Amino acid sequence: MSVESFPKFTPPAAKLWADIPAQTRKQLLSNVWCGRCKHSVTIKNFSGVVRANDLLLVGQCSECQSDVARMIESS
């Protein structure tokens, strides 16, 4: 991964992301629904923000490059 491809997170989003175990983070990133491909894909070039106390990842589909998002609910 090059320096340019590191995800950008707001400070609250970075804290929530860091609290998720590494293996779970990997699973979350590789299980994102793409509306164009009509199946689960890996998200790339993503950023993270907190919305309504939940972590929202927004990025691109690794297959077709369309916009995708993954909401991770906080417990």
C-alpha positions in Angstrom: 0.0 0.0 0.0 1.5 3.3 -1.0 1.4 6.4 1.2 -1.3 8.0 -1.0 -3.6 5.1 -0.5 -3.8 5.2 3.3 -7.4 5.9 4.3 -8.4 9.3 5.6 -10.4 9.3 8.8 -11.8 12.1 11.0 -10.3 11.7 14.5 -13.6 10.2 16.0 -13.8 7.8 13.0 -10.1 6.8 13.5 -10.8 6.0 17.1 -13.8 3.8 16.3 -11.8 2.1 13.5 -8.8 1.4 15.8 -11.2 -0.2 18.4 -12.1 -2.9 15.8 -9.8 -6.0 15.8 -7.6 -6.2 12.7 -9.1 -9.4 11.4 -12.6 -7.9 11.7 -11.5 -4.8 9.9 -10.2 -6.9 7.1 -13.5 -8.8 6.8 -15.5 -5.5 6.9 -13.4 -4.1 4.0 -13.8 -7.2 1.9 -17.6 -7.5 2.4 -19.1 -4.3 0.9 -22.1 -4.4 -1.4 -21.7 -2.8 -4.8 -25.0 -1.8 -6.5 -23.4 -1.9 -9.9 -21.7 -5.3 -9.6 -24.6 -6.7 -7.6 -22.4 -8.6 -5.2 -20.0 -8.1 -2.3 -16.7 -6.5 -3.2 -13.6 -5.0 -1.5 -13.7 -1.3 -0.8 -10.7 0.7 -1.9 -9.6 4.4 -1.7 -12.0 4.8 1.3 -12.4 7.4 4.0 -14.2 7.2 7.3 -16.5 9.6 9.2 -18.9 9.2 12.1 -22.6 9.6 11.4 -25.2 9.2 14.2 -22.5 7.5 16.4 -21.8 4.9 13.6 -18.7 4.6 11.5 -19.3 5.3 7.8 -16.7 4.1 5.2 -17.1 5.7 1.8 -14.9 4.6 -1.2 -14.8 2.8 -4.5 -15.6 -0.7 -5.6 -12.4 -2.7 -6.3 -13.9 -4.2 -9.5 -15.9 -1.4 -11.3 -14.7 1.7 -9.4 -18.2 2.9 -8.7 -19.0 4.6 -5.3 -19.7 2.2 -2.4 -20.2 2.7 1.3 -20.3 0.5 4.4 -22.0 1.5 7.7 -20.5 -0.1 10.8 -22.9 0.3 13.7 -21.3 1.0 17.1 -22.4 -1.1 20.0 
